[in-house]
């Protein structure tokens, strides 16, 4: 991930590599900052999501993935 250019990111399952959620904004920052922001956002969507977080990772998404998500 890049600190200078905004990117579109989502959360993927570490187990299936399936896209689980798409962060609704472009984001920039260090990989650590982006991960914290996206994880905090996902947790805020529902407290039950906290149990899923250890099995998810933040990934940069392609335009195609953004269009085809849900």
N, C-alpha and C positions, 0 to 999 in steps of 0.2 A: 504494500500500500504506500501511497505517497503522501507526504506532508504538504505539498504545494498545490496539487490539483485535486479538486473535489471528485469523489468517486461515488458510485452507487453500490451499496453493499447489502448483503442479506446474511441470514443464518442458515448454515447447513448442518445436517446430522453427521457426526463423526463416524457413525456406524453405516449408514446407507448412502451418504453423500447427497441425499435429497435436500432440495431447498425447502426450508421450513417457514421462513418469514423474510419479508423484504422491508428493510428500513426505509421509511417514507420520504427521506430527504437525501440529497447529495451531502457528502461529509468529507472533511479533510482533517488531517492531524496525524500524529504518530500512530503506528499500529496499536499501541497500548491504549492511547486515548480513544481511538475509534472503537476498539473492542469494549471498553468500559461504557462508552456512550450507547452503543447498540445493545449491550447486555442490559443496561439500566432501562432502556426503552422497552425491551422485550419483557422484562420483569414487570414494568408498570402496566403492561397490557393485561396481565393477570398473574396473581401471586403463585398460582399453580405452575407457571412457567419456570419458576425457580428450580424445580426438580429436573427440568430438561436442560438447563444451562450447561452442566458439566459435559453433556454429550453433543454440544453444538460448537461451531466455530464460525467466525466472521469471514466472509469471502467477497471479493469484488465480483459484481455481476455484469454480464454482457447485456446489450440492449435487447437481444432476443429473449434472454431469461426474464428480463423485466416485463416485456410484452406478454409472455406466456404464463407468468405466475398466476395461478388461480384463474 
